[in-house]
Amino acid sequence: MRKIYFLKTCDTCKRIIKSLPNTDTFVFQDIKEEPISVKQLEEMYALTNSYEVLFSKRAKLYKEMGLKEEVLQENDFKRYILEHYTFLNRPVIIVEDKIFVGNSPKSVQAAIDTLS
């Protein structure tokens, strides 16, 4: 499977996707227009073994809801990601059995190297 979960309104996502080679074979899912399902999130979890890795602590809602002061468990991260799309650390790039989460230079470069 080759899939990218992203937000089409996110300039960072657009920039990263543009930098990736061979994206014509990917399925793209704008998570605002088509929210991720429990099954999709569990597939991502199977590749990361962590909902926390998939969770964005940079989301505006994270601060607004006071989640920074709470001690969140894996089930909390899962629940919040499913409740609101902004909690997914984007983009999530899946290439067969590999997953690249977020916009860190290291993650983006690893995705580019895998696709090159």
N, C-alpha and C positions, 0 to 999 in steps of 0.2 A: 504494500500500500504506500502511496505517495500522497500526502495530504498536508495542507497548510491551514491552520486555524489563525485567523487574523481579524483586524478591524479595517475596513476599507477607508475609514475616516482618519486613521492613524498614519501620520507622515513617517514615523519610524518604521512601521510595518511595511509601508510602500517602498521605502528606501531599501530595506533588507531584502524584500522579495525581488526588487529590481537587480540587486547585486548577486542573486543566485543564478547559477547556470542551469540550463535544461529544465526550466519550470513548466514547459509545455505538457509534461506527463503528469502534472499534479492536479489534484482536486482541491479547489479553494473553498473555504467555508468562512463567510463573514459571520462572526459569532453574535453580532448584534441582530442581524436579519434572520439568522438561523441558529438559535441557541444550541449549545452542546448538550447532548443527551447524557443520561447516566451511563449508558453503554460506551459512548465515546470517551467520557472521562475515565471510566474504568480501563479502557484500552490504553489511554495515556499513562494511567497509574501502573499498569502492567510493565510499561517500558521504563518508568522512573522509580517505582516502588516508593513514591512519596507524593502526597497531595500538596505538601508544603512547597516542594520544588515548582509545582504548577501554579501556585498561588502568588499573586502580585501584591507585595507589601508596599508598592508605590502607588497603588490605586487610591484615588481621592476618597472613596468611601471607607477605605481602611482607617484613615485618620478621622474622618467625620463620625464614624460609628464607635470610635474609641477602642478599636480592636488592638491597637498597639499596646495598650495597657493590660490586655487580657493574655492569658496563657492558652493558646489555641492548640487543640489536638488534631490529629489527622482527620477525624470525622468532621471537625469544625471547618477545616480548610475545604474539604469536599463539599460540604453543605453550602458554604459561601460561594464557591465557584459555580455551583449549580443555580444558586439564587440570582446572581447578577454577573453578567458577562465581564464586567471590568475587573473582576477578581482573578481572571485567567491571565497568567504571565504570558504575554504575547511577543512575537508570534510563536506558535508551536508548529514545528516542522517535523513531519514524520517521513522517514525514508526507509521503507521495508521494516526492519526490526530496530532501527535507531531513532532516537528522538532528540530534538534540539529545542530547548525551551528558553524563551526570552530574548532580549536584545543585547546581551553582553557581547563584547567583541570576540571573546573566546568561543561562545556558543555559535555565533554567526560564522566565524571562520571555520569551525568544525563542520558546519553544514555545507559551506562552500567546498571544503576539501573533500567531503564525502560525495558531493555531486560532480566534482571535476573529473 
